[in-house]
Amino acid sequence: FLENYHNDSLNIFLDESGFNLHLRRRQGLSPRGQIVQALVPTIRGTNVSLISAINKNEVILSKCITGSVNADIFKSFMIELVTKCELKFSNQKVNFF
């Protein structure tokens, strides 16, 4: 099984992560012995997704998308990744994980 994976630069790892861009403070400052009196507004932030493909040496392709990743976005990312890998690694077998 592992004999096909001897060249680490041909092993490409994919990952997708989602983030929400709204942050708010959960703590405040007040003089010793007094309770913090602070209003914290409700913030609705934007969701952002990051899709990346990396190998042992570098980031091969990375995309930041507003919203969540669906099948069409993932398919276009994979088409772009395979095209880039064909140019970069010319005729070598690339393993995606």
Disulfide bonds with the S-S distance in Angstrom:
none
